[in-house]
Amino acid sequence: SVRLNPERVINQNIKTCFLFSSGLTRAITIRNQVASVSANVELPCDITVKTTELNFKMALSGLLNPVMAIASGDIIVDGGNTNFLKFLSYFR
């Protein structure tokens, strides 16, 4: 189980969009120390991530090293690799 750590996202307003290889899309918006998941990806997104659902779940849970996944091309990030890694850290 993965949860947002609200203490890490004080004064944050971030929208991260996920475009999965299966065709599924999701957006996670962090605002007011709450993360909400939406099936509707409406632009603009602060960070856009292209990967498989499994790679994302494994990276979020810590079972996959996100730095290595980005370096190998298993996870493609638009909006800054560092920003995506910081986004992941909010959930640990």
DSSP file (Angstrom, degrees, kcal/mol; ACC not computed):
  #  RESIDUE AA STRUCTURE BP1 BP2  ACC     N-H-->O    O-->H-N    N-H-->O    O-->H-N    TCO  KAPPA ALPHA  PHI   PSI    X-CA   Y-CA   Z-CA
    1    1 A S              0   0    0      0, 0.0     2,-0.4     0, 0.0     0, 0.0   0.000 360.0 360.0 360.0 138.8    0.0    0.0    0.0
    2    2 A V        -     0   0    0      2,-0.0     2,-0.3     0, 0.0    90,-0.1  -0.968 360.0-175.4-122.5 134.4    1.2    3.5   -0.9
    3    3 A R        -     0   0    0     88,-0.7     2,-0.3    -2,-0.4     0, 0.0  -0.945  29.4-109.3-130.6 151.3    0.0    6.7    0.7
    4    4 A L        -     0   0    0     -2,-0.3    87,-0.2    88,-0.1     3,-0.1  -0.591  25.2-138.4 -73.1 135.3    0.6   10.4    0.2
    5    5 A N    >   -     0   0    0     85,-3.1     3,-1.9    -2,-0.3     4,-0.4  -0.848  14.2-163.1 -93.8 101.3    2.6   11.9    3.0
    6    6 A P  G >  S+     0   0    0      0, 0.0     3,-0.9     0, 0.0    -1,-0.2   0.757  84.0  64.6 -61.7 -24.6    0.7   15.2    3.5
    7    7 A E  G >  S+     0   0    0      1,-0.2     3,-0.5     2,-0.1    83,-0.0   0.747  99.3  54.4 -69.1 -21.6    3.6   16.8    5.4
    8    8 A R  G <  S+     0   0    0     -3,-1.9    -1,-0.2    82,-0.2    83,-0.1   0.566 106.4  51.2 -86.8  -9.0    5.8   16.6    2.3
    9    9 A V  G X   +     0   0    0     -3,-0.9     3,-1.9    -4,-0.4    24,-0.5   0.052  68.0 148.2-120.7  27.0    3.3   18.5    0.1
   10   10 A I  T <  S+     0   0    0     -3,-0.5     3,-0.1     1,-0.3    -3,-0.0  -0.444  81.3   3.2 -62.5 131.4    2.5   21.6    2.0
   11   11 A N  T 3  S+     0   0    0      1,-0.2     2,-0.4    -2,-0.2    -1,-0.3   0.713 101.0 137.8  62.7  24.6    1.8   24.5   -0.4
   12   12 A Q    <   +     0   0    0     -3,-1.9    20,-0.6     2,-0.0    21,-0.4  -0.809  30.7 178.5-100.8 142.1    2.2   22.1   -3.4
   13   13 A N  E     +A   31   0A   0     -2,-0.4     2,-0.4    18,-0.2    18,-0.2  -0.824  22.2 157.9-139.7  97.4   -0.1   22.2   -6.4
   14   14 A I  E     -A   30   0A   0     16,-2.0    16,-3.0    -2,-0.3     2,-0.5  -0.969  27.4-163.4-130.8 135.8    1.1   19.6   -9.0
   15   15 A K  E     -A   29   0A   0     -2,-0.4    31,-1.8    14,-0.2    32,-1.6  -0.974  11.3-174.8-119.5 118.3   -0.7   17.7  -11.8
   16   16 A T  E     -Ab  28  47A   0     12,-2.7    12,-2.9    -2,-0.5     2,-0.4  -0.956   8.2-157.8-114.7 126.1    1.1   14.6  -13.1
   17   17 A C  E     -Ab  27  48A   0     30,-3.1    32,-3.0    -2,-0.5     2,-0.5  -0.834   0.8-155.2-107.7 141.0   -0.4   12.8  -16.1
   18   18 A F  E     -Ab  26  49A   0      8,-3.6     8,-1.9    -2,-0.4     2,-0.6  -0.962   8.3-171.1-119.9 126.0    0.2    9.2  -16.9
   19   19 A L  E     -Ab  25  50A   0     30,-3.1    32,-1.1    -2,-0.5     6,-0.2  -0.922  19.9-158.0-114.8 101.9   -0.1    7.8  -20.5
   20   20 A F  E >   - b   0  51A   0      4,-2.6     3,-2.3    -2,-0.6    32,-0.2  -0.501  25.8-120.5 -86.3 151.4    0.2    4.1  -20.1
   21   21 A S  T 3  S+     0   0    0     30,-1.7    31,-0.1     1,-0.3    -1,-0.1   0.702 111.8  65.3 -62.6 -19.6    1.3    1.8  -23.0
   22   22 A S  T 3  S-     0   0    0      2,-0.1    -1,-0.3     1,-0.0     3,-0.1   0.591 121.1-106.1 -76.0 -10.7   -2.1    0.0  -22.7
   23   23 A G  S <  S+     0   0    0     -3,-2.3     2,-0.1     1,-0.4    -2,-0.1   0.220  79.7 132.8 100.5 -13.1   -3.9    3.2  -23.8
   24   24 A L        -     0   0    0     -5,-0.1    -4,-2.6     1,-0.0    -1,-0.4  -0.458  38.4-162.3 -70.3 141.8   -5.1    3.9  -20.2
   25   25 A T  E     +A   19   0A   0     -6,-0.2     2,-0.3    14,-0.2    -6,-0.2  -0.969  12.7 171.1-127.3 145.7   -4.6    7.5  -19.0
   26   26 A R  E     -A   18   0A   0     -8,-1.9    -8,-3.6    -2,-0.4     2,-0.4  -0.982  16.6-153.4-146.4 154.8   -4.7    8.8  -15.5
   27   27 A A  E     -AC  17  38A   0     11,-2.4    11,-2.8    -2,-0.3     2,-0.6  -0.998   3.2-159.5-129.8 136.5   -3.9   12.1  -13.7
   28   28 A I  E     -AC  16  37A   0    -12,-2.9   -12,-2.7    -2,-0.4     2,-0.5  -0.972  11.8-168.4-114.7 118.8   -2.8   12.6  -10.1
   29   29 A T  E     -AC  15  36A   0      7,-2.7     7,-2.6    -2,-0.6     2,-0.6  -0.922   6.0-161.0-109.2 128.0   -3.4   16.1   -8.8
   30   30 A I  E     +AC  14  35A   0    -16,-3.0   -16,-2.0    -2,-0.5     2,-0.3  -0.944  28.5 146.3-109.0 119.7   -1.9   17.1   -5.5
   31   31 A R  E >   +AC  13  34A   0      3,-2.5     3,-1.3    -2,-0.6   -18,-0.2  -0.978  63.2   6.5-153.6 139.3   -3.5   20.1   -4.0
   32   32 A N  T 3  S-     0   0    0    -20,-0.6   -22,-0.1    -2,-0.3     3,-0.1   0.862 129.0 -60.1  54.0  39.8   -4.2   21.2   -0.4
   33   33 A Q  T 3  S+     0   0    0    -24,-0.5     2,-0.4   -21,-0.4    -1,-0.3   0.722 116.2 109.9  63.6  25.3   -2.2   18.2    0.9
   34   34 A V  E <   -C   31   0A   0     -3,-1.3    -3,-2.5   -25,-0.1     2,-0.5  -0.992  57.7-147.0-130.4 137.6   -4.6   15.8   -0.9
   35   35 A A  E     -C   30   0A   0     -2,-0.4     2,-0.4    -5,-0.2    -5,-0.2  -0.906  16.9-172.1-103.1 128.8   -3.9   13.6   -3.9
   36   36 A S  E     -C   29   0A   0     -7,-2.6    -7,-2.7    -2,-0.5     2,-0.4  -0.969  12.0-146.5-121.9 139.6   -6.8   12.9   -6.2
   37   37 A V  E     -C   28   0A   0     -2,-0.4     2,-0.4    -9,-0.2    -9,-0.2  -0.872  17.5-174.7-106.2 133.8   -6.8   10.5   -9.1
   38   38 A S  E     -C   27   0A   0    -11,-2.8   -11,-2.4    -2,-0.4    -2,-0.0  -0.969  29.1-149.7-129.5 143.5   -8.7   11.2  -12.3
   39   39 A A  S    S+     0   0    0     -2,-0.4     2,-0.6   -13,-0.2   -14,-0.2   0.659  83.6  83.0 -79.9 -16.9   -9.4    9.1  -15.4
   40   40 A N        -     0   0    0    -13,-0.1     2,-0.9     2,-0.0    -2,-0.1  -0.796  66.4-159.3 -94.5 119.2   -9.6   12.4  -17.4
   41   41 A V        +     0   0    0     -2,-0.6     2,-0.5   -15,-0.1     4,-0.1  -0.841  16.4 179.4 -97.6 103.2   -6.2   13.8  -18.5
   42   42 A E        -     0   0    0     -2,-0.9    -2,-0.0     2,-0.1     0, 0.0  -0.912  30.4 -90.2-107.2 128.4   -6.8   17.5  -19.2
   43   43 A L  S    S+     0   0    0     -2,-0.5     2,-0.1     2,-0.1     3,-0.0  -0.415  91.8  60.6 -74.5 153.7   -3.9   19.6  -20.3
   44   44 A P        -     0   0    0      0, 0.0     2,-0.4     0, 0.0    -2,-0.1   0.520  62.2-179.7 -87.4 156.6   -1.7   21.2  -19.1
   45   45 A C        -     0   0    0      1,-0.1   -29,-0.2    -2,-0.1     3,-0.1  -0.935  28.1-145.4-115.3 140.9    0.1   18.8  -16.9
   46   46 A D  S    S+     0   0    0    -31,-1.8     2,-0.4    -2,-0.4   -30,-0.2   0.884  92.9  17.5 -69.6 -38.0    3.2   19.8  -14.9
   47   47 A I  E     -b   16   0A   0    -32,-1.6   -30,-3.1    -3,-0.1     2,-0.4  -0.999  68.7-163.0-135.3 135.0    4.7   16.3  -15.5
   48   48 A T  E     -bD  17  78A   0     30,-3.0    30,-2.9    -2,-0.4     2,-0.4  -0.986  10.0-166.8-120.4 130.0    3.8   13.8  -18.1
   49   49 A V  E     -bD  18  77A   0    -32,-3.0   -30,-3.1    -2,-0.4     2,-0.5  -0.957   7.3-166.2-121.5 130.0    4.9   10.2  -17.7
   50   50 A K  E     +bD  19  76A   0     26,-2.9    26,-2.7    -2,-0.4     2,-0.3  -0.972  40.2 104.0-115.7 122.6    4.8    7.5  -20.4
   51   51 A T  E     -b   20   0A   0    -32,-1.1   -30,-1.7    -2,-0.5     2,-0.2  -0.932  69.5 -68.7-169.5-173.9    5.3    3.9  -19.1
   52   52 A T     >  -     0   0    0     22,-0.4     4,-2.0    -2,-0.3     5,-0.2  -0.618  42.4-117.8 -89.1 158.6    3.5    0.6  -18.4
   53   53 A E  H  > S+     0   0    0     -2,-0.2     4,-2.6     1,-0.2     5,-0.2   0.899 115.4  52.9 -61.7 -39.9    1.1    0.4  -15.5
   54   54 A L  H  > S+     0   0    0      1,-0.2     4,-2.7     2,-0.2     5,-0.2   0.922 107.3  50.1 -63.6 -45.1    3.3   -2.2  -13.9
   55   55 A N  H  > S+     0   0    0      1,-0.2     4,-2.4     2,-0.2    -1,-0.2   0.905 112.1  48.6 -61.0 -40.7    6.4   -0.1  -14.1
   56   56 A F  H  X S+     0   0    0     -4,-2.0     4,-2.8     2,-0.2     5,-0.2   0.947 112.4  47.3 -64.7 -47.2    4.6    2.9  -12.5
   57   57 A K  H  X S+     0   0    0     -4,-2.6     4,-2.0     1,-0.2     6,-0.3   0.905 114.0  48.0 -61.0 -41.1    3.2    0.8   -9.7
   58   58 A M  H  X>S+     0   0    0     -4,-2.7     5,-1.9    -5,-0.2     6,-1.6   0.889 113.0  47.7 -68.0 -38.6    6.6   -0.8   -9.0
   59   59 A A  H  <5S+     0   0    0     -4,-2.4     3,-0.5     4,-0.2    -2,-0.2   0.906 112.3  49.7 -67.2 -41.4    8.3    2.6   -9.1
   60   60 A L  H  <5S+     0   0    0     -4,-2.8    -2,-0.2     1,-0.2    -1,-0.2   0.874 113.8  45.1 -65.2 -37.7    5.7    4.1   -6.8
   61   61 A S  H  <5S-     0   0    0     -4,-2.0    -1,-0.2    -5,-0.2    -2,-0.2   0.560 116.0-112.4 -85.0  -7.8    6.0    1.3   -4.3
   62   62 A G  T  <5S+     0   0    0     -4,-0.7    -3,-0.2    -3,-0.5    -4,-0.1   0.517  88.1 113.8  90.9   5.1    9.8    1.2   -4.3
   63   63 A L  S   <S+     0   0    0     -5,-1.9     2,-0.4    -6,-0.3    -4,-0.2   0.650  76.1  47.6 -83.0 -15.3   10.1   -2.2   -6.1
   64   64 A L  S    S-     0   0    0     -6,-1.6    -2,-0.2    -9,-0.1    -1,-0.1  -0.993  88.6-122.7-126.4 131.4   11.6   -0.6   -9.2
   65   65 A N     >  -     0   0    0     -2,-0.4     4,-2.2     1,-0.2     5,-0.2  -0.621  20.9-158.1 -72.2 111.4   14.4    1.9   -9.1
   66   66 A P  H  > S+     0   0    0      0, 0.0     4,-2.3     0, 0.0     5,-0.2   0.826  89.0  56.9 -65.0 -30.9   12.9    4.9  -10.9
   67   67 A V  H  > S+     0   0    0      2,-0.2     4,-2.4     1,-0.2     5,-0.1   0.935 110.7  43.5 -64.0 -45.2   16.3    6.4  -11.8
   68   68 A M  H  > S+     0   0    0      2,-0.2     4,-2.2     1,-0.2     6,-0.3   0.880 112.5  53.3 -66.7 -38.0   17.3    3.2  -13.6
   69   69 A A  H  X>S+     0   0    0     -4,-2.2     6,-1.8     2,-0.2     5,-1.6   0.875 111.5  45.8 -66.1 -37.2   13.9    2.9  -15.3
   70   70 A I  H ><5S+     0   0    0     -4,-2.3     3,-0.7     4,-0.2    -2,-0.2   0.922 112.9  50.3 -68.5 -44.5   14.2    6.5  -16.6
   71   71 A A  H 3<5S+     0   0    0     -4,-2.4    -2,-0.2     1,-0.2    -1,-0.2   0.851 112.7  46.5 -63.1 -35.0   17.8    5.8  -17.8
   72   72 A S  H 3<5S-     0   0    0     -4,-2.2    -1,-0.2    -5,-0.1    -2,-0.2   0.582 114.8-114.7 -84.8  -9.5   16.8    2.6  -19.6
   73   73 A G  T <<5S+     0   0    0     -3,-0.7    -3,-0.2    -4,-0.6     3,-0.1   0.507  84.3 120.2  88.5   4.2   13.8    4.3  -21.2
   74   74 A D  S   <S+     0   0    0     -5,-1.6     2,-0.4    -6,-0.3   -22,-0.4   0.785  82.6  35.8 -70.7 -26.0   11.2    2.1  -19.4
   75   75 A I  S    S-     0   0    0     -6,-1.8     2,-0.5   -24,-0.1    -2,-0.3  -0.995  76.3-164.8-126.9 124.6    9.8    5.4  -17.9
   76   76 A I  E     -D   50   0A   0    -26,-2.7   -26,-2.9    -2,-0.4     2,-0.4  -0.944   9.3-165.1-112.3 127.0    9.8    8.5  -20.1
   77   77 A V  E     -D   49   0A   0     -2,-0.5     2,-0.5   -28,-0.2     3,-0.2  -0.935  14.1-171.4-119.7 131.5    9.2   11.8  -18.4
   78   78 A D  E    S+D   48   0A   0    -30,-2.9   -30,-3.0    -2,-0.4    -2,-0.0  -0.990  77.6  43.7-115.4 123.0    8.3   15.2  -19.9
   79   79 A G  S    S-     0   0    0     -2,-0.5    -1,-0.1   -32,-0.2     4,-0.1   0.419 126.9 -47.0 119.5   5.3    8.5   18.0  -17.3
   80   80 A G     >  -     0   0    0     -3,-0.2     4,-1.9   -32,-0.1     5,-0.2   0.478  38.8-129.7 106.4 117.9   11.7   17.1  -15.6
   81   81 A N  H  > S+     0   0    0      1,-0.2     4,-2.4     2,-0.2     5,-0.2   0.895 112.0  53.3 -59.6 -40.5   13.1   13.8  -14.3
   82   82 A T  H  > S+     0   0    0      1,-0.2     4,-2.3     2,-0.2    -1,-0.2   0.893 106.6  52.3 -63.4 -39.9   13.9   15.4  -11.0
   83   83 A N  H  > S+     0   0    0      2,-0.2     4,-2.3     1,-0.2    -1,-0.2   0.894 110.0  48.9 -62.9 -39.6   10.4   16.7  -10.7
   84   84 A F  H  X S+     0   0    0     -4,-1.9     4,-2.5     2,-0.2    -2,-0.2   0.916 110.6  49.7 -66.9 -42.6    9.0   13.2  -11.3
   85   85 A L  H  X S+     0   0    0     -4,-2.4     4,-1.7     1,-0.2    -2,-0.2   0.890 111.3  49.5 -62.9 -38.4   11.4   11.7   -8.7
   86   86 A K  H  X S+     0   0    0     -4,-2.3     4,-0.8     2,-0.2    -1,-0.2   0.907 108.6  53.7 -64.8 -41.7   10.3   14.4   -6.2
   87   87 A F  H >< S+     0   0    0     -4,-2.3     3,-1.1     1,-0.2     4,-0.3   0.926 108.0  49.9 -57.3 -46.8    6.7   13.5   -7.0
   88   88 A L  H >< S+     0   0    0     -4,-2.5     3,-1.8     1,-0.2    -1,-0.2   0.872 102.8  61.5 -60.3 -36.8    7.3    9.8   -6.2
   89   89 A S  H >< S+     0   0    0     -4,-1.7     3,-1.2     1,-0.3    -1,-0.2   0.725  90.1  69.2 -65.9 -20.2    9.0   10.8   -2.9
   90   90 A Y  T << S+     0   0    0     -3,-1.1   -85,-3.1    -4,-0.8    -1,-0.3   0.703  98.3  52.2 -68.3 -17.8    5.7   12.3   -1.7
   91   91 A F  T <         0   0    0     -3,-1.8   -88,-0.7    -4,-0.3    -1,-0.2   0.251 360.0 360.0-104.6  11.7    4.2    8.9   -1.5
   92   92 A R    <         0   0    0     -3,-1.2    -1,-0.2   -90,-0.1    -2,-0.1   0.442 360.0 360.0-112.0 360.0    6.8    7.1    0.6
